Amino acid sequence: MKIGIPKEIKVKENRVACTPAGVRMLTAAGHQVLVQQGAGVGSGFSDDQYQQLGATLVPTAAEAWSAELVVKVKEPIPAEYGYLRPNLLLFTYLHLAADRPLTERLLASGTIGIAYETVQVGKRLPLLEPMSEIAGRMSTIVGANYLSKALGGKGVLLGGVPGVLPGKVLVIGGGTAGVNAGRMATGLGADVTILEVDLEKMRFLDISLHSTAHTLFSNEQNLIEELPSVDLLIGAVLVPGAKAPRLITRTMLRKMRPGSVFVDIAIDQGGCAETSRATTHENPVYIEEDVIHYCVANMPGAYARTATQALTNVTLPYAVKIADLGIAGALQRLPELRGGINTWNGKLTYQGVADAHNIPYSALPEIL
């Protein structure tokens, strides 16, 4: 199969969909890999490295997109819509529940859209987990940074110092992103509370964080009572493939003290606050209700080399199977890949996206 790896063009997106080592695996299996020139530079991988390990370098995005299977990191942006076409296999993060224009364009084009974030094994989302780990850890780092008075924050050092209480961190959601945010915050010495609705998950958090973080049942009243004392609020809620629930209202945010920081990890699924709107790494923050909002929709792109390596580790085995067996064969061999199919030849095949946009849903088994 001919596999294309175009350069990512979203603002400040320095990740690439495959490392040179991953290209070696694909070419060793007999596939041709078209890598757009410069695609890996932002992650520290040169064109020479790709070429030495078997890639065919192509000068333009159009040539990379001409492949049968296109492997990306982020969803196509409007400048890339023209590359979508019938029977194209697109394997990437799509986050369609928060992007109606892209959903409509994928359907109109007949592209087979396979979303990393909806491939599910049991309760796990194996292709989303590495980026959730990075975003979770990063949320504490950027939150601590913006609490600095020099950057407009309230001037609170999360770890405190002897004789001064540490800052308070509230994490909404105890999944992969939430537990990693909590780990980083406790590591800094902050006073950490994680809101969660799953009691078994709370028991896991209590054990894995060695009681260095508190757990609290997630409901509106508990959230309202906690907010006045919170320095850093991290939104880490996730409903797989669906639009993020708006758990934080503008009225709630007014309870936070001026100069507090809110990091919305859920922004790529629409955000979990009424005041959330997507930002970029060029202009990452804005202020609403005297609270600094950090809502960058591609947070892991800031740590591109680590993110690219972590992403390739989990996506490459699926890309190899798709290339080896074709999409129909891969769906039979890897049943969990069926959950990744969001669009199929003009049909919307993921319930959460259909519900978000009120577009008719078609079950994949019926189509096949």
SULGIDA-V973667 format. One record per helix or strand. SS is the DSSP state (helix for helix, strand for strand). FROM is the first residue (numbers start at 0). LEN is the number of residues. If there is no record, write none. Layout:
SS:FROM:LEN + SS:FROM:LEN
//
This chain:
strand:1:4 + helix:19:9 + strand:31:5 + helix:40:3 + helix:46:6 + strand:55:3 + helix:60:5 + strand:68:3 + helix:77:6 + strand:88:4 + helix:95:3 + helix:99:10 + strand:111:4 + helix:115:3 + strand:120:1 + strand:123:1 + helix:125:21 + helix:148:3 + strand:160:1 + strand:163:1 + strand:167:5 + helix:175:12 + strand:190:6 + helix:198:10 + strand:212:5 + helix:219:8 + strand:231:4 + strand:247:1 + helix:249:4 + strand:260:4 + helix:264:5 + strand:272:1 + strand:278:1 + strand:284:4 + strand:290:4 + strand:295:1 + helix:298:35 + helix:334:6 + strand:340:4 + strand:346:2 + helix:350:7 + helix:363:4
//
